[in-house]
């Protein structure tokens, strides 16, 4: 049992580090391929609901 735990620990750490390195390279390549969008002015839409009869009674 202890041998398998040590083996998992010894093998998993390098695997994770190599995976992390390769995926970081992949992400950098994707960022170069697809440039971030420029943020232009955004249209703001405000939708208001007409007051209900109960709200009208409170306001009067």
C-alpha positions as CSV (number, residue, x, y, z in Angstrom):
1,X,0.0,0.0,0.0
2,X,2.7,2.5,0.9
3,X,4.6,1.7,-2.3
4,X,1.6,2.5,-4.4
5,X,1.0,5.8,-2.6
6,X,4.7,6.8,-3.0
7,X,4.6,5.8,-6.7
8,X,1.4,7.9,-7.3
9,X,3.1,10.8,-5.6
10,X,6.3,10.5,-7.5
11,X,4.6,10.0,-10.8
12,X,1.8,12.5,-10.5
13,X,3.9,15.6,-9.6
14,X,6.1,15.6,-12.8
15,X,3.0,14.7,-14.9
16,X,1.1,17.7,-13.5
17,X,4.1,20.0,-14.0
18,X,4.6,18.9,-17.6
19,X,0.8,19.2,-18.3
20,X,0.8,22.7,-16.8
21,X,3.8,23.7,-18.9
22,X,2.3,22.4,-22.1
23,X,-1.2,23.8,-21.5
24,X,0.4,27.2,-20.7
25,X,2.2,27.1,-24.1
26,X,-1.1,26.2,-25.8
27,X,-2.9,29.0,-24.1
28,X,-0.2,31.5,-25.2
29,X,-0.6,30.3,-28.7
30,X,-4.4,30.7,-28.6
31,X,-4.0,34.2,-27.2
32,X,-1.8,35.1,-30.2
33,X,-4.2,33.6,-32.6
34,X,-7.3,35.3,-31.2
35,X,-6.7,38.9,-30.2
36,X,-8.9,40.3,-27.4
37,X,-11.9,42.3,-28.6
38,X,-11.8,46.0,-28.2
39,X,-14.3,47.3,-25.8
40,X,-16.5,49.8,-27.6
41,X,-19.4,51.8,-26.2
42,X,-22.2,49.5,-25.0
43,X,-25.9,50.2,-25.4
44,X,-27.8,50.2,-22.2
45,X,-31.4,49.2,-22.3
46,X,-33.6,49.9,-19.3
47,X,-36.9,48.1,-19.2
48,X,-39.4,49.5,-16.8
49,X,-42.7,47.9,-15.9
50,X,-45.8,50.1,-15.5
51,X,-46.9,50.5,-11.9
52,X,-49.4,48.0,-10.5
53,X,-52.7,49.2,-9.1
54,X,-51.4,48.5,-5.6
55,X,-48.4,50.8,-6.2
56,X,-50.7,53.5,-7.5
57,X,-52.8,53.4,-4.3
58,X,-49.6,53.8,-2.1
59,X,-48.4,56.8,-4.1
60,X,-51.8,58.6,-3.9
